[in-house]
Amino acid sequence: MKHSRRQLLQGSGGLLLGLWLPGSRAASDAVGKPESVAAATEFKPNAFIRIASSGVVTLISKQPEIGQGIKTSLPMVLAEELDIRWQDVRVEQGDLDPIYGSQFAGGSLSTPNNYTDFQRLGATARLLLVRAAAAQWQLPETELTTEAGHVLHAKTKRRIGYGALVPAAAQLPVPKADEVKLKDPRHYKLLGTRIGGVDNPAVVTGKPLFGIDVRQPGQLTATFVKCPVFGGKVRSANLEAIKALPGVRDAFVVEGTSNLNGLMPGVAIVAEHTWAALSARKQLRVDWDEGPYATQSWRGFVQQADTLGSQPGAATHRRDGDVNTALQAAAKTVTARYEYPFISHASIEPQNCTAWWHDGVMELWAPTQNPGAGQNLVASTLGIPKEQIKLHMTRSGGGFGRRLSADYIVEAAAIAKRVAAPVQLVWTREDDLQHDHYRAGGFHFLRGGVDAQGHVVAWHDHFVTFANRVEREGKSVLAPGSGGYLGGDEFPGRWVPNCLIEQTPLECGIPMGPWRAPGSNVFSWVVHSFIDELAHAAGRDPLQFRLDLLGQQDSVAPTDGRGAPYHVGRMRAVLQEAAKRAGWGTPLPKGRGRGIAFQFSHRGYVAQVAEVTVSREGELKVDRVTVVTDIGGQIVNLSGAENQVQGSVIDALGTLMHAQLDIEGGRIVQSNFGEYPLIRLAESPPRIDVHFMKTDFPVTGLGEPAFPPLAPAVCNAIFAATGHRVRKMPLSSSDLRWA
């Protein structure tokens, strides 16, 4: 983990990353004398590629793998430009290391942040291999081509494998940037095809891959008990009695900090094995100081929100025209109140981390989406220099934003500092549900109006959100949770002549964090459900109503509220294509309906049409979901892309149907999946049609864009089928019966 400043610059970010070739003479003064031609057994053109003399190519995956398939897709980009067969590739997970540049998985950014750089990395290595062959054959490199891990000369029918070129290629200087040519996408053999995940065989055969599978010699097991009320701390505990129990090595209080997303106070129990740790936990008795939030409840939040929602907002994020005057003049007006609860990430693998404090180094094994954040939190909380913290990334059993936080990592590290052995901390399912960093609940108080021609002339959204009290620059302020900020540029704010977007914070002690497609995951439901209400109030087709609201083809709005340009033409295209493929407009009998919605989320343009059946008794069945996406000019792995979209649809439907946490006495009521059900196979749509529109725009990610439109599409379909408008999540709280 020790690097000079020069090595750090050579190994991190953008063009420097793409052109730094540590096996070349140009870099030899930074990395030591290169091997002699006779001694070279591997060609290492950069930090991500190793080619053995046998021809086997090892590619390093630097991003965390949380089930999104990045461990397969980014190496595919390298392999395509290298022009090698996938069966000749070996993929290794890289640990946290400055040489790899940025390493995190969130915001669907792994692909767009690395795609072009990885193309250049692969193409640069390929060029060096071609030059090595040209020198060996004494031929112009312009006459040489590559194919399946070989360099070819068509005129003489010569052919040489990459492995045979390793010694010579390892000695060549770095090519200039303008000398490196990327492949023409028309000649791609790998990108856009279906490739199974590199970990699939290990996953289905149960081989150790995940953080929870880590085993080190002499490893102990830890459990960490926190106050059930957020913000509480330990007054006293029966530590001596716990230490005397069989298999228990130690029990002690961790003081923690006041950061709700950091190291919380609690009691650690360290034992020889899981049974001893959990058995001791059952006998632990703690006297808790429950802190200032012990009286908070969801019922109380609802009452406060309803009072605040009828008042002017605390902050105005957009004000165009005069909403009140426009509503008074409107031909039709609609008012509505939308509500959604706090929910958990509920990743199948609970939070865990293995930590070992030895020889002045904190060594960590963690399933994390953001290893750098884990390293930083451990360093700042425990006072350990970053260069003395070594973090190994394991595969994660789901994340959905939860593992962008690092509380479980710093807990393990704090415990390990007290124990002279590797310690694995594993949260129980109850810990995971009751000490999550939750998706914030929220309340939207909406007013809208349409004119005599059925066009939207007024839009007012007063968003009552949740916020934590934090210290900033010596002042105590309320900071909205992740996804709890409704920007003035959110659709349809800039499209309506008279628009008012307000926000009021509601203080709570509940820790909040990123949750799949933060913000968009609920704003899309609220906005496109209310747009549907306005369309029906105007007596207009919901599809054409949306197209008219979007406006002219190819116009580009400033941003999506997060700084990315909003291309109206791309959105219109996916919307029209989804409607066409779903058979929009064809009649359905009573009890069946179609709903439509779209969202620009995390650089992706997605439209969805849901077709549902609702029985007279109120039983819902989502029969079909049609999804059309535009995520740029290239699908990297078609199999993985389809999986991401289908998974988003199912995850979003389960969230809409079931996900809900109740709060009483400052604590989460639900404790396990019996009280917090997930979607079952029988509830999933039997048909999910996925279509990709390839456009001349940069490649972007797909883990989040396909999630947000599902909920409004389904709820709008329910209205079309039954006339019942859903304004509260989850669906389990609504009565869908109809006569």
Legacy VTK file of the C-alpha trace (Angstrom):
# vtk DataFile Version 3.0
C-alpha trace
ASCII
DATASET POLYDATA
POINTS 739 float
0.000 0.000 0.000
3.035 2.331 -0.008
3.398 4.420 -3.163
5.385 7.453 -4.146
3.587 10.559 -5.391
4.688 9.736 -8.921
3.349 6.191 -8.713
0.033 7.502 -7.414
-0.295 9.921 -10.330
0.700 7.244 -12.809
-1.915 4.843 -11.518
-5.001 6.979 -11.003
-7.576 8.490 -13.245
-8.317 9.218 -16.877
-5.630 9.603 -19.494
-2.721 9.011 -17.125
-4.241 5.694 -16.174
-4.779 4.770 -19.790
-1.221 5.537 -20.885
0.886 4.452 -17.950
2.604 1.192 -18.817
4.777 0.025 -15.913
6.449 -2.679 -18.002
7.903 -0.114 -20.408
11.203 1.760 -20.364
9.359 5.068 -19.992
8.203 4.016 -16.544
11.231 2.024 -15.467
12.654 4.832 -13.350
9.444 4.801 -11.294
9.030 1.065 -10.859
12.544 -0.267 -10.987
14.685 -1.808 -13.700
12.617 -3.861 -16.164
13.207 -7.553 -16.529
15.566 -8.743 -19.220
14.000 -10.158 -22.366
15.078 -13.647 -21.375
13.634 -13.363 -17.874
10.253 -11.802 -18.741
7.437 -14.328 -18.229
4.560 -11.857 -18.154
3.620 -8.781 -20.132
2.163 -6.168 -17.765
1.267 -3.173 -19.922
-0.747 -1.562 -17.125
-2.237 -2.241 -13.710
-5.191 -4.139 -15.172
-3.665 -6.535 -17.708
-1.202 -9.401 -17.369
-0.400 -11.708 -20.263
1.522 -14.885 -19.500
3.869 -16.620 -21.908
1.248 -19.383 -22.055
-1.157 -16.916 -23.653
-3.487 -16.774 -20.637
-4.643 -13.219 -19.980
-5.410 -12.057 -16.430
-7.598 -8.975 -16.119
-8.112 -7.068 -12.887
-11.583 -5.929 -11.891
-11.176 -2.834 -9.756
-14.839 -2.061 -8.997
-16.802 -3.748 -6.197
-19.009 -6.589 -7.435
-22.424 -6.437 -5.755
-24.390 -8.519 -8.238
-24.529 -5.868 -10.955
-22.060 -7.798 -13.124
-19.277 -5.222 -13.290
-16.644 -7.885 -12.546
-17.564 -9.376 -15.916
-18.494 -6.349 -18.021
-15.475 -4.077 -17.501
-12.992 -6.894 -18.209
-15.043 -7.565 -21.367
-14.158 -4.050 -22.539
-10.451 -4.774 -22.020
-10.750 -8.152 -23.729
-12.554 -6.695 -26.744
-9.865 -4.118 -27.408
-7.133 -6.671 -26.713
-8.802 -8.925 -29.283
-8.676 -12.088 -27.194
-11.056 -14.982 -26.665
-13.098 -14.843 -23.475
-12.198 -18.451 -22.649
-8.544 -17.360 -22.449
-9.341 -14.737 -19.821
-8.962 -14.991 -16.059
-10.535 -12.249 -13.940
-9.211 -11.284 -10.502
-10.797 -8.902 -8.004
-8.482 -6.037 -7.144
-8.144 -4.792 -3.579
-8.347 -1.132 -2.613
-5.261 0.440 -4.160
-4.527 4.003 -5.396
-3.020 2.535 -8.542
-6.511 1.619 -9.773
-7.988 5.088 -9.416
-11.547 5.521 -8.181
-13.108 2.325 -6.802
-16.763 2.414 -5.879
-20.055 0.998 -7.116
-22.932 3.442 -6.895
-25.020 5.800 -8.967
-24.696 3.468 -11.980
-21.313 5.128 -12.550
-18.942 2.156 -12.801
-19.449 1.771 -16.545
-19.542 5.417 -17.685
-16.604 6.360 -15.459
-14.371 3.592 -16.810
-15.581 2.542 -20.262
-13.433 4.855 -22.411
-10.340 4.452 -20.234
-10.630 0.683 -20.390
-10.992 0.791 -24.155
-7.708 2.700 -24.367
-6.015 0.371 -21.889
-6.875 -2.658 -24.019
-6.070 -0.954 -27.302
-2.687 0.263 -26.013
-1.704 -3.250 -24.952
-2.808 -4.604 -28.338
-0.693 -2.007 -30.147
2.400 -3.000 -28.158
1.882 -6.650 -29.054
1.521 -5.730 -32.730
4.732 -3.700 -32.558
6.567 -6.592 -30.937
5.484 -8.887 -33.780
6.381 -6.274 -36.407
9.877 -5.966 -34.964
10.311 -9.743 -34.803
9.124 -10.265 -38.396
10.703 -7.017 -39.652
7.404 -5.955 -41.210
5.441 -2.683 -41.079
2.972 -2.770 -38.207
0.328 -1.324 -40.542
0.261 -4.674 -42.358
-0.505 -6.620 -39.181
-3.865 -7.422 -37.634
-4.990 -9.272 -34.528
-7.477 -12.037 -33.872
-8.271 -14.289 -30.914
-5.040 -13.578 -29.035
-2.770 -13.722 -32.083
-1.024 -11.250 -34.363
-1.530 -12.025 -38.059
0.136 -11.078 -41.354
-2.286 -11.862 -44.151
0.200 -11.690 -47.033
2.617 -14.257 -45.609
-0.027 -16.070 -43.520
2.167 -15.700 -40.466
0.504 -16.060 -37.072
1.968 -15.685 -33.588
0.262 -15.935 -30.208
0.400 -13.128 -27.673
2.211 -15.404 -25.220
5.181 -15.751 -27.562
5.433 -11.968 -27.785
5.574 -11.402 -24.021
9.361 -10.914 -23.641
9.629 -8.418 -26.509
6.408 -6.518 -25.760
7.473 -5.995 -22.149
10.441 -3.880 -23.324
8.653 -1.494 -25.660
8.103 2.210 -24.895
4.722 3.752 -24.295
2.864 4.688 -27.504
1.743 8.263 -27.950
-1.942 8.913 -27.343
-2.703 9.644 -30.995
-1.076 6.360 -32.049
-3.611 4.249 -30.149
-6.621 3.383 -32.305
-9.790 1.857 -30.889
-11.613 -0.917 -32.710
-14.527 -0.096 -34.953
-17.675 -1.243 -33.087
-18.790 -2.976 -36.293
-15.971 -5.449 -35.715
-16.782 -6.236 -32.089
-16.849 -9.943 -31.347
-17.427 -9.786 -27.581
-19.233 -6.586 -26.631
-22.977 -6.848 -27.087
-23.002 -10.631 -26.745
-24.227 -12.729 -23.830
-21.487 -13.621 -21.369
-22.181 -15.409 -18.095
-20.859 -13.852 -14.914
-17.306 -14.855 -14.112
-18.370 -15.846 -10.587
-21.455 -17.808 -11.627
-19.918 -21.296 -11.267
-18.619 -20.450 -7.791
-21.948 -18.911 -6.761
-24.083 -21.866 -7.811
-21.707 -24.409 -6.261
-21.438 -22.534 -2.965
-17.735 -21.732 -3.081
-16.504 -18.962 -0.757
-16.743 -15.572 -2.442
-18.642 -13.284 -0.112
-17.546 -11.322 2.913
-19.445 -13.691 5.161
-17.301 -16.563 3.762
-13.954 -15.088 4.892
-11.899 -17.373 7.123
-8.487 -16.530 8.578
-6.341 -18.701 10.861
-7.363 -18.198 14.481
-10.401 -16.164 13.486
-12.875 -15.179 16.185
-16.524 -14.155 15.872
-18.033 -10.896 17.106
-21.518 -9.544 17.556
-22.246 -5.892 18.252
-25.363 -4.758 20.124
-26.545 -1.189 19.633
-29.338 0.728 21.317
-32.678 -0.070 19.651
-33.401 3.673 19.711
-31.323 5.584 17.197
-28.849 7.866 18.933
-28.907 5.957 22.240
-25.810 4.938 24.175
-24.733 2.542 26.930
-25.118 3.411 30.598
-24.077 0.009 31.916
-24.055 -3.687 30.992
-23.486 -7.052 32.696
-20.080 -7.439 31.040
-18.476 -9.628 33.739
-21.298 -12.158 33.505
-20.955 -12.276 29.717
-17.178 -12.742 29.874
-17.675 -15.789 32.122
-19.839 -17.616 29.564
-18.441 -20.604 27.609
-16.526 -19.660 24.474
-16.566 -15.917 25.161
-13.180 -14.221 24.851
-14.170 -10.676 25.724
-17.075 -8.251 26.107
-16.718 -4.482 26.249
-18.430 -1.155 25.568
-17.606 0.751 22.390
-18.207 4.422 23.085
-18.842 5.349 19.458
-19.521 8.811 18.053
-22.510 11.082 17.489
-22.472 10.407 13.731
-25.646 8.443 12.921
-23.904 6.972 9.875
-20.629 6.202 11.625
-19.515 4.207 14.665
-22.536 4.034 16.946
-22.154 3.222 20.664
-22.765 -0.355 21.713
-21.545 -3.530 23.370
-19.193 -5.917 21.583
-19.033 -9.621 22.385
-16.087 -11.581 20.983
-16.272 -15.369 21.064
-14.633 -18.467 19.650
-17.527 -19.203 17.299
-20.936 -17.924 16.195
-22.965 -20.061 18.592
-21.061 -18.807 21.616
-21.362 -15.176 20.478
-25.106 -15.305 19.802
-25.823 -17.353 22.939
-24.002 -14.745 25.010
-25.889 -11.974 23.255
-29.187 -13.440 24.482
-27.957 -13.090 28.051
-26.636 -9.556 27.639
-28.434 -6.964 29.751
-27.834 -3.321 28.874
-29.166 -0.209 30.564
-29.560 2.234 27.661
-29.653 5.997 27.646
-32.156 6.212 24.787
-31.294 9.791 23.886
-33.422 12.566 22.380
-35.353 10.581 19.744
-37.089 7.996 21.946
-40.518 9.599 21.510
-40.540 9.671 17.703
-43.041 7.545 15.773
-44.365 7.199 12.226
-47.827 8.196 13.434
-46.356 11.382 14.887
-44.456 12.083 11.677
-47.673 11.773 9.655
-49.440 14.272 11.903
-46.556 16.728 11.689
-46.336 16.349 7.912
-50.022 17.041 7.414
-49.705 20.219 9.448
-46.572 21.360 7.599
-47.977 20.438 4.191
-50.785 22.946 4.541
-48.331 25.756 5.271
-45.820 27.522 2.997
-42.637 25.538 2.453
-39.486 26.235 4.438
-37.521 26.529 1.183
-38.518 27.282 -2.403
-36.585 25.322 -5.029
-38.439 26.648 -8.049
-40.907 29.466 -8.671
-42.055 30.244 -12.203
-45.097 32.327 -12.998
-48.028 32.502 -10.594
-49.356 29.087 -9.570
-52.362 30.342 -7.601
-53.611 32.570 -10.411
-53.064 29.802 -12.977
-55.004 27.305 -10.856
-57.901 29.730 -10.500
-58.044 30.137 -14.284
-57.549 26.438 -15.086
-60.317 24.432 -16.756
-59.676 21.493 -14.414
-57.700 21.230 -11.179
-56.507 18.264 -9.116
-55.164 18.115 -5.554
-53.518 15.050 -4.059
-51.449 13.864 -1.121
-48.838 11.124 -1.718
-47.112 9.240 1.098
-44.350 6.642 1.249
-42.613 5.044 4.277
-39.079 4.412 5.412
-37.789 1.139 3.967
-34.725 -1.067 4.380
-32.185 -2.202 1.809
-32.731 -5.795 2.983
-29.702 -7.179 1.155
-29.645 -10.956 1.473
-26.095 -11.026 2.867
-26.242 -9.077 6.148
-23.560 -6.507 6.878
-20.247 -8.069 7.852
-16.545 -7.396 7.950
-13.461 -9.309 9.054
-10.757 -7.190 10.685
-7.263 -8.011 11.916
-5.067 -5.521 13.758
-1.503 -6.778 13.479
1.976 -5.328 13.047
0.597 -1.805 13.076
-1.724 -2.538 10.144
-5.517 -2.783 10.138
-6.325 -5.458 7.565
-9.948 -5.632 6.470
-12.031 -7.998 4.352
-15.361 -6.426 3.478
-18.263 -6.653 1.030
-18.362 -2.956 0.272
-19.573 -0.662 -2.478
-17.169 2.062 -1.445
-13.882 0.751 -0.038
-12.332 4.228 0.064
-15.094 5.452 2.352
-14.466 2.486 4.639
-10.775 3.243 4.790
-11.458 6.930 5.483
-13.993 6.232 8.233
-11.681 3.787 10.001
-8.805 6.246 9.745
-10.750 9.256 11.058
-12.588 7.357 13.795
-9.769 5.209 15.156
-6.820 7.470 14.379
-5.049 4.968 12.125
-3.117 6.465 9.163
-4.720 5.488 5.846
-1.531 3.893 4.588
-1.775 1.460 7.527
-5.260 0.296 6.526
-5.358 -2.505 3.970
-8.780 -3.364 2.572
-9.601 -6.484 0.568
-12.822 -6.354 -1.426
-15.018 -9.441 -1.391
-18.123 -10.034 -3.475
-21.269 -8.577 -1.893
-24.557 -10.398 -1.537
-26.529 -7.354 -2.624
-26.031 -3.721 -1.762
-28.575 -1.373 -3.387
-26.707 1.556 -1.832
-26.443 0.149 1.699
-22.801 -0.799 1.357
-21.831 2.710 0.298
-21.920 3.310 4.063
-19.099 1.919 6.155
-20.524 1.672 9.679
-20.144 -2.107 9.791
-16.518 -1.787 8.667
-15.556 0.677 11.387
-17.394 -1.452 13.976
-15.282 -4.478 13.038
-12.101 -2.408 13.094
-12.927 -0.922 16.507
-13.492 -4.403 17.925
-10.333 -5.800 16.298
-8.181 -3.139 17.953
-9.074 -4.769 21.288
-8.405 -8.342 20.167
-5.095 -9.948 19.184
-6.628 -12.079 16.421
-8.698 -11.784 13.233
-12.308 -11.011 14.152
-15.341 -11.449 11.938
-18.310 -9.253 12.757
-21.600 -10.474 11.261
-24.839 -8.619 11.800
-27.967 -10.626 12.511
-30.989 -10.142 10.264
-32.550 -8.148 13.091
-29.485 -5.883 13.194
-29.736 -5.412 9.449
-33.389 -4.346 9.475
-33.274 -2.277 12.648
-29.938 -0.506 12.105
-30.005 0.183 8.393
-29.339 3.518 6.721
-32.848 3.723 5.348
-34.538 5.130 2.312
-36.284 8.171 3.706
-40.041 8.340 3.836
-41.806 11.397 2.487
-44.995 13.311 1.832
-45.967 15.284 -1.280
-48.825 17.768 -1.267
-49.695 18.450 -4.895
-51.880 20.832 -6.870
-52.140 20.879 -10.641
-54.229 22.466 -13.356
-54.931 21.973 -17.069
-56.419 24.435 -19.554
-59.373 23.912 -21.891
-57.096 22.242 -24.460
-55.887 19.753 -21.866
-52.366 21.124 -21.365
-50.688 21.493 -17.966
-50.654 25.146 -16.904
-49.917 24.842 -13.180
-47.853 22.519 -10.982
-47.270 22.827 -7.229
-45.395 20.223 -5.182
-44.794 20.834 -1.475
-42.424 18.065 -0.382
-42.200 17.341 3.345
-39.013 15.335 3.765
-36.936 13.906 6.608
-33.690 15.390 7.868
-31.048 14.701 10.495
-29.591 17.402 12.706
-25.866 17.806 12.037
-23.089 20.255 12.836
-21.737 22.234 9.882
-19.254 25.053 10.278
-20.114 25.332 13.938
-23.853 25.535 13.307
-26.605 23.024 13.969
-28.557 22.473 10.735
-31.105 20.024 9.344
-29.668 17.951 6.490
-32.162 15.997 4.324
-31.405 12.308 3.967
-30.127 10.782 0.743
-32.852 11.099 -1.875
-34.643 13.593 0.345
-33.942 16.693 -1.740
-36.365 17.683 -4.507
-34.479 19.961 -6.864
-36.107 22.678 -8.900
-35.003 21.062 -12.148
-36.861 17.810 -11.556
-39.385 16.951 -14.262
-41.893 18.472 -14.941
-40.845 21.664 -13.164
-39.123 23.338 -16.098
-41.833 22.248 -18.531
-44.759 23.979 -16.820
-45.174 27.774 -17.145
-46.523 28.201 -13.611
-44.547 26.015 -11.241
-43.857 26.066 -7.507
-41.631 23.437 -5.872
-41.229 23.769 -2.114
-39.588 21.650 0.550
-39.918 21.457 4.333
-37.619 19.303 6.522
-39.016 17.135 9.294
-36.376 16.387 11.936
-35.783 12.753 12.843
-33.072 10.648 14.443
-33.262 7.891 11.843
-30.069 7.299 9.830
-30.642 7.559 6.087
-28.497 6.555 3.137
-28.512 5.975 -0.607
-31.175 3.503 -1.750
-31.369 2.176 -5.310
-31.907 5.168 -7.670
-31.964 7.696 -4.794
-34.687 10.290 -5.157
-35.878 8.974 -8.513
-37.188 5.790 -6.887
-40.009 7.745 -5.222
-40.174 11.006 -7.164
-40.993 9.061 -10.330
-43.960 7.385 -8.600
-45.299 10.681 -7.265
-44.744 12.717 -10.431
-45.986 10.213 -13.011
-48.942 9.169 -10.909
-50.005 12.814 -10.571
-49.385 13.461 -14.274
-51.725 10.555 -14.919
-54.315 12.167 -12.655
-54.080 15.388 -14.672
-54.328 13.503 -17.974
-57.534 11.780 -16.892
-58.918 15.028 -15.485
-58.321 16.568 -18.911
-59.960 13.586 -20.618
-56.823 12.905 -22.640
-54.770 9.858 -23.554
-51.987 9.543 -20.937
-49.352 8.807 -23.608
-50.105 11.826 -25.776
-50.504 13.957 -22.664
-46.914 13.108 -21.684
-45.548 13.659 -25.179
-47.160 17.106 -25.281
-45.737 17.902 -21.863
-42.211 16.893 -22.939
-42.408 19.221 -25.910
-40.365 19.404 -29.079
-38.192 16.581 -30.390
-34.450 16.872 -29.682
-34.613 19.869 -27.358
-32.204 19.617 -24.437
-33.242 20.840 -21.012
-30.477 22.143 -18.695
-30.202 19.242 -16.221
-32.071 16.436 -14.512
-31.578 18.105 -11.135
-28.236 16.348 -10.682
-26.205 18.119 -13.326
-26.766 15.804 -16.315
-28.354 17.237 -19.497
-31.926 16.060 -20.119
-32.351 15.204 -23.808
-36.048 15.427 -24.622
-35.703 13.636 -27.953
-34.213 10.552 -26.339
-37.002 10.459 -23.779
-39.720 10.852 -26.409
-38.162 8.036 -28.421
-38.154 5.479 -25.591
-41.659 6.522 -24.554
-43.081 6.047 -28.045
-41.220 2.769 -28.552
-42.448 1.330 -25.247
-46.041 2.264 -26.089
-45.750 0.693 -29.536
-44.256 -2.559 -28.273
-46.814 -2.827 -25.454
-49.787 -2.369 -27.759
-50.788 0.904 -26.126
-54.330 1.919 -26.985
-55.740 -1.521 -27.726
-58.844 -2.057 -25.577
-58.865 -4.197 -22.430
-61.864 -5.413 -20.413
-62.794 -4.000 -17.003
-60.401 -5.287 -14.377
-57.443 -5.127 -16.751
-55.460 -2.028 -17.532
-52.252 -0.530 -18.856
-50.214 2.216 -17.270
-47.256 4.149 -18.618
-44.401 6.105 -17.064
-40.867 7.219 -17.859
-37.820 8.511 -16.012
-34.436 10.047 -16.752
-32.392 8.547 -13.950
-28.624 8.222 -13.520
-28.011 9.153 -17.175
-30.396 6.491 -18.509
-33.664 7.086 -20.373
-36.306 4.490 -19.564
-40.005 4.110 -20.347
-42.226 1.310 -19.068
-45.730 0.065 -19.760
-47.307 -2.228 -17.157
-50.300 -4.410 -17.929
-52.212 -5.638 -14.879
-55.243 -7.622 -13.850
-57.128 -6.740 -10.658
-59.830 -9.128 -9.490
-63.079 -7.799 -8.011
-61.734 -8.959 -4.649
-58.717 -6.660 -5.091
-56.067 -9.253 -5.939
-53.390 -7.753 -8.180
-51.432 -9.578 -10.860
-48.872 -7.768 -12.999
-49.152 -9.692 -16.264
-46.560 -7.955 -18.392
-44.033 -5.154 -18.204
-42.544 -3.648 -21.358
-39.290 -1.764 -20.843
-37.435 0.340 -23.398
-34.123 1.917 -22.418
-31.576 4.204 -24.009
-28.231 3.956 -22.241
-26.027 4.985 -25.130
-24.206 3.513 -28.053
-23.141 0.118 -26.736
-24.564 -2.623 -24.549
-21.500 -4.212 -22.982
-22.940 -7.559 -21.861
-26.405 -8.274 -23.224
-27.038 -11.016 -20.679
-26.054 -8.791 -17.782
-28.006 -5.824 -19.137
-31.207 -7.827 -19.454
-30.650 -9.190 -15.963
-30.277 -5.672 -14.585
-33.536 -4.494 -16.153
-35.516 -7.577 -15.155
-34.096 -7.386 -11.644
-35.010 -3.700 -11.413
-38.607 -4.429 -12.428
-38.994 -7.228 -9.886
-37.247 -5.295 -7.115
-39.353 -2.202 -7.792
-42.556 -4.235 -7.829
-41.705 -5.904 -4.520
-40.939 -2.502 -3.027
-44.251 -1.113 -4.262
-46.230 -4.094 -3.000
-44.727 -4.799 0.411
-41.884 -2.614 1.689
-42.800 -0.713 4.856
-41.187 -0.020 8.212
-43.063 1.283 11.217
-41.449 3.452 13.885
-42.463 3.452 17.541
-40.533 4.896 20.456
-37.664 5.970 18.201
-37.021 2.437 16.972
-37.920 0.217 14.019
-40.755 -2.177 14.845
-40.053 -4.869 12.217
-37.233 -7.289 12.971
-37.134 -9.994 10.273
-38.547 -11.044 6.920
-41.651 -12.464 8.543
-42.641 -8.860 9.266
-40.892 -7.313 6.272
-41.847 -9.548 3.323
-40.028 -9.563 0.015
-41.597 -10.288 -3.344
-42.236 -13.976 -4.092
-41.904 -15.758 -7.416
-45.670 -16.076 -7.844
-46.013 -12.278 -7.538
-43.406 -11.519 -10.200
-44.521 -10.615 -13.724
-44.514 -13.733 -15.926
-43.408 -11.566 -18.839
-40.831 -8.768 -18.788
-39.979 -7.567 -22.291
-36.667 -5.707 -22.428
-35.609 -3.583 -25.404
-32.488 -1.450 -25.837
-32.306 1.516 -28.199
-28.722 2.082 -29.313
-27.971 5.756 -29.868
-24.924 7.878 -30.627
-24.379 8.871 -27.019
-21.790 7.807 -24.406
-22.251 4.471 -22.703
-23.775 4.646 -19.251
-24.828 2.298 -16.437
-27.999 0.319 -15.861
-28.207 -0.719 -12.212
-30.611 2.094 -11.344
-32.329 3.717 -14.369
-34.862 0.910 -14.918
-36.127 0.924 -11.326
-38.098 4.210 -10.933
-40.776 3.991 -13.697
-42.201 0.642 -12.564
-44.218 1.871 -9.575
-46.085 4.647 -11.430
-46.657 2.410 -14.458
-48.281 -0.255 -12.254
-50.317 2.238 -10.218
-51.529 3.962 -13.381
-52.507 0.552 -14.757
-54.437 -0.177 -11.561
-56.389 3.045 -12.090
-57.093 2.128 -15.712
-58.352 -1.298 -14.570
-60.406 -0.269 -11.536
-60.741 3.503 -11.281
-58.890 3.322 -7.938
-56.039 5.822 -7.539
-53.097 4.656 -5.392
-51.528 7.509 -3.434
-49.855 5.619 -0.615
-47.060 3.055 -0.558
-47.022 0.124 -0.182
-49.919 -1.406 -2.104
-50.615 -3.668 0.873
-52.064 -0.592 2.608
-54.586 -0.004 -0.212
-57.934 -1.661 -0.851
-58.065 -2.514 -4.576
-61.503 -4.127 -4.606
-63.882 -2.856 -7.252
-67.476 -3.447 -8.300
LINES 1 740
739 0 1 2 3 4 5 6 7 8 9 10 11 12 13 14 15 16 17 18 19 20 21 22 23 24 25 26 27 28 29 30 31 32 33 34 35 36 37 38 39 40 41 42 43 44 45 46 47 48 49 50 51 52 53 54 55 56 57 58 59 60 61 62 63 64 65 66 67 68 69 70 71 72 73 74 75 76 77 78 79 80 81 82 83 84 85 86 87 88 89 90 91 92 93 94 95 96 97 98 99 100 101 102 103 104 105 106 107 108 109 110 111 112 113 114 115 116 117 118 119 120 121 122 123 124 125 126 127 128 129 130 131 132 133 134 135 136 137 138 139 140 141 142 143 144 145 146 147 148 149 150 151 152 153 154 155 156 157 158 159 160 161 162 163 164 165 166 167 168 169 170 171 172 173 174 175 176 177 178 179 180 181 182 183 184 185 186 187 188 189 190 191 192 193 194 195 196 197 198 199 200 201 202 203 204 205 206 207 208 209 210 211 212 213 214 215 216 217 218 219 220 221 222 223 224 225 226 227 228 229 230 231 232 233 234 235 236 237 238 239 240 241 242 243 244 245 246 247 248 249 250 251 252 253 254 255 256 257 258 259 260 261 262 263 264 265 266 267 268 269 270 271 272 273 274 275 276 277 278 279 280 281 282 283 284 285 286 287 288 289 290 291 292 293 294 295 296 297 298 299 300 301 302 303 304 305 306 307 308 309 310 311 312 313 314 315 316 317 318 319 320 321 322 323 324 325 326 327 328 329 330 331 332 333 334 335 336 337 338 339 340 341 342 343 344 345 346 347 348 349 350 351 352 353 354 355 356 357 358 359 360 361 362 363 364 365 366 367 368 369 370 371 372 373 374 375 376 377 378 379 380 381 382 383 384 385 386 387 388 389 390 391 392 393 394 395 396 397 398 399 400 401 402 403 404 405 406 407 408 409 410 411 412 413 414 415 416 417 418 419 420 421 422 423 424 425 426 427 428 429 430 431 432 433 434 435 436 437 438 439 440 441 442 443 444 445 446 447 448 449 450 451 452 453 454 455 456 457 458 459 460 461 462 463 464 465 466 467 468 469 470 471 472 473 474 475 476 477 478 479 480 481 482 483 484 485 486 487 488 489 490 491 492 493 494 495 496 497 498 499 500 501 502 503 504 505 506 507 508 509 510 511 512 513 514 515 516 517 518 519 520 521 522 523 524 525 526 527 528 529 530 531 532 533 534 535 536 537 538 539 540 541 542 543 544 545 546 547 548 549 550 551 552 553 554 555 556 557 558 559 560 561 562 563 564 565 566 567 568 569 570 571 572 573 574 575 576 577 578 579 580 581 582 583 584 585 586 587 588 589 590 591 592 593 594 595 596 597 598 599 600 601 602 603 604 605 606 607 608 609 610 611 612 613 614 615 616 617 618 619 620 621 622 623 624 625 626 627 628 629 630 631 632 633 634 635 636 637 638 639 640 641 642 643 644 645 646 647 648 649 650 651 652 653 654 655 656 657 658 659 660 661 662 663 664 665 666 667 668 669 670 671 672 673 674 675 676 677 678 679 680 681 682 683 684 685 686 687 688 689 690 691 692 693 694 695 696 697 698 699 700 701 702 703 704 705 706 707 708 709 710 711 712 713 714 715 716 717 718 719 720 721 722 723 724 725 726 727 728 729 730 731 732 733 734 735 736 737 738
